[in-house]
Every structure is written in structure tokens, then in C-alpha cells.
Amino acid sequence: MSNTVQITGNLTRDPELRYTQSGKPVASFTVADNRRVRDQSGNWVDGNTLFMQCAAWDGLGENVVESLRKGMTVTVTGRLEAKEYESNGVKVRGFELIASDVSVSLRRQQAAVKKTTPSYSNQQGNGYNGYSPNTQYTTDPYTTGAPF
């Protein structure tokens, strides 16, 4: 069973990058989903706000810290993970959204996009199963005779 969740809202602060003891980067940030509802008179008013704590690991986390700033509207897709911690001697339970993708909304803002080279730190080789995109071929593979 999959628990994929998606939230769209505004960043409450600039994302912060930390590193685990093993050196893995993780970005922490909070997304606020502000609901607007109509009151009894038909006027739009602020409803409840959902604050979702998010974490983005590895290259995604580094890109989040490099690209996003407080106030930007983003959509975060990922999985919910239950968290338990102590605050002032009181046990607190909550959820954290572990991001698999983070997108910037262009509805009320502009963003510059720069493509990065994928990192295959957990894989052997370059991830292309023997193919290197920079390989220089000495012979044209299409000039040789067909095998049939």
C-alpha cells in the first residue's frame, strides 16, 4: 500500500541543509497550506492553516536549499512518516513529509531553472550500464553491413 501525499503551499522559512553523521545531506523546510473559506456573509476569510514539516534528502535536498526561499509557493510530493520527539519533557507525535519531488508554482512567481547532472552515489558505475554519453566512436556504426 502506498501513502503518496502531495501538498501545495508557501515556504514559511528558507530551507536549511544539514548532514547526517554519515555525511548524507538533508534539507528541512515547512510548507503552510492556507485555506480560504467563505463566512456566513459570503465573504472570503482565512480558514485553518496546515503546517507540514518536510525533508528532502541527497541531491533533491541540495537543490531545494539552492533554489527555494521563504514565501515561495511550492508543491511537495512524497510519503508521510510518523515522528515522535520530546519537547519540554512532553512527548509529541506528528508527521513529516519525506519529499520525492518538489516543484515551484509559477502562478504568482517566476523561477529560473538550471538542469543538474544526476548523482548516482548509491550505484556502481555511471548508471548507464556500460554506455557513456561522452563516448567518441572511431567508426560509424551505421556504415557497417547489416547482420541479415
C-alpha positions as CSV (number, residue, x, y, z in Angstrom):
1,M,0.0,0.0,0.0
2,S,1.4,3.4,-1.0
3,N,0.9,6.5,1.1
4,T,1.9,9.2,-1.5
5,V,0.9,12.6,-0.4
6,Q,1.0,16.0,-2.1
7,I,0.8,19.4,-0.5
8,T,0.9,22.9,-2.1
9,G,1.6,25.9,0.0
10,N,4.1,28.6,0.9
11,L,7.5,28.1,2.5
12,T,7.5,29.5,6.0
13,R,11.3,30.0,6.0
14,D,14.3,29.4,3.9
15,P,15.1,25.6,3.7
16,E,18.0,24.5,5.9
17,L,20.6,22.0,4.9
18,R,22.1,19.6,7.5
19,Y,24.2,16.5,7.2
20,T,23.8,13.1,8.9
21,Q,26.8,11.6,10.8
22,S,27.5,9.5,7.6
23,G,27.6,12.7,5.5
24,K,24.2,12.4,3.8
25,P,22.6,15.8,3.0
26,V,19.0,16.5,4.2
27,A,17.1,19.7,3.7
28,S,14.4,20.7,6.2
29,F,11.6,23.1,5.4
30,T,8.0,23.8,6.3
31,V,5.1,24.3,3.9
32,A,2.0,26.3,5.1
33,D,-1.3,25.4,3.3
34,N,-3.6,28.4,3.9
35,R,-7.2,27.7,3.3
36,R,-9.6,30.4,2.3
37,V,-13.3,29.8,3.1
38,R,-16.5,31.9,2.9
39,D,-18.1,33.0,6.1
40,Q,-21.8,33.2,6.7
41,S,-22.0,36.6,4.9
42,G,-20.3,35.2,1.8
43,N,-17.0,37.0,2.4
44,W,-13.7,35.2,1.9
45,V,-11.8,34.8,5.2
46,D,-8.7,32.8,6.3
47,G,-9.5,29.3,7.4
48,N,-7.3,26.8,9.2
49,T,-3.6,26.7,8.2
50,L,-1.9,23.3,7.9
51,F,1.9,23.4,8.6
52,M,3.7,20.4,7.1
53,Q,7.3,19.7,8.1
54,C,9.2,18.4,5.1
55,A,12.5,16.7,4.5
56,A,14.3,16.3,1.1
57,W,17.4,14.0,1.0
58,D,20.6,13.9,-1.1
59,G,20.6,15.9,-4.3
60,L,17.0,16.9,-4.1
61,G,17.7,18.4,-0.7
62,E,20.7,20.3,-2.0
63,N,18.6,21.6,-4.9
64,V,15.8,22.7,-2.6
65,V,18.3,24.7,-0.5
66,E,19.9,26.2,-3.5
67,S,16.6,27.1,-5.3
68,L,13.9,27.9,-2.8
69,R,13.3,30.8,-0.5
70,K,10.8,31.8,2.2
71,G,7.3,32.8,0.8
72,M,7.7,30.8,-2.5
73,T,4.7,28.6,-3.5
74,V,5.7,25.0,-3.9
75,T,4.2,21.6,-4.4
76,V,5.8,18.8,-2.4
77,T,5.1,15.1,-3.3
78,G,6.3,12.3,-1.1
79,R,5.4,9.9,1.7
80,L,4.2,10.6,5.2
81,E,6.4,9.4,8.0
82,A,5.3,9.3,11.7
83,K,7.6,11.2,14.0
84,E,7.9,11.2,17.8
85,Y,10.0,13.5,19.8
86,E,10.1,15.2,23.2
87,S,9.5,19.0,23.7
88,N,9.9,20.4,27.2
89,G,9.5,17.0,28.7
90,V,6.3,16.2,26.8
91,K,6.1,13.5,24.1
92,V,4.9,15.0,20.8
93,R,3.7,13.0,17.8
94,G,3.4,14.3,14.3
95,F,4.2,13.7,10.7
96,E,6.9,14.6,8.3
97,L,6.6,14.6,4.5
98,I,9.6,12.9,3.0
99,A,9.9,14.5,-0.4
100,S,10.4,12.6,-3.6
101,D,9.7,15.7,-5.7
102,V,9.5,19.4,-5.1
103,S,8.0,21.8,-7.7
104,V,7.7,25.6,-7.9
105,S,4.4,27.1,-8.7
106,L,4.6,29.7,-11.5
107,R,1.1,31.1,-10.9
108,R,2.4,34.2,-8.9
109,Q,6.1,34.0,-9.2
110,Q,8.9,33.3,-11.7
111,A,11.7,30.8,-11.4
112,A,15.0,30.2,-13.3
113,V,15.6,26.5,-13.9
114,K,19.1,25.1,-14.3
115,K,19.5,21.4,-15.1
116,T,21.9,19.5,-12.9
117,T,23.8,16.3,-13.6
118,P,22.2,13.3,-11.8
119,S,24.1,11.8,-8.9
120,Y,24.4,8.0,-8.8
121,S,26.2,7.9,-5.4
122,N,24.5,4.6,-4.4
123,Q,25.1,2.8,-7.7
124,Q,28.1,1.2,-9.2
125,G,29.4,2.8,-12.4
126,N,27.7,5.7,-14.2
127,G,24.1,4.3,-14.2
128,Y,24.2,3.8,-18.0
129,N,25.0,0.1,-18.0
130,G,28.3,0.5,-19.9
131,Y,27.2,3.3,-22.1
132,S,28.9,6.7,-21.6
133,P,27.2,9.7,-23.2
134,N,30.6,11.2,-23.9
135,T,32.0,8.2,-25.8
136,Q,33.8,9.1,-29.0
137,Y,33.2,6.4,-31.6
138,T,36.1,5.8,-34.1
139,T,33.8,4.1,-36.7
140,D,30.3,4.9,-37.7
141,P,28.2,2.0,-36.5
142,Y,25.7,2.6,-39.4
143,T,28.2,2.2,-42.2
144,T,28.9,-1.4,-41.4
145,G,26.9,-4.1,-43.2
146,A,23.6,-5.2,-41.7
147,P,23.8,-8.6,-39.9
148,F,20.9,-10.0,-42.1
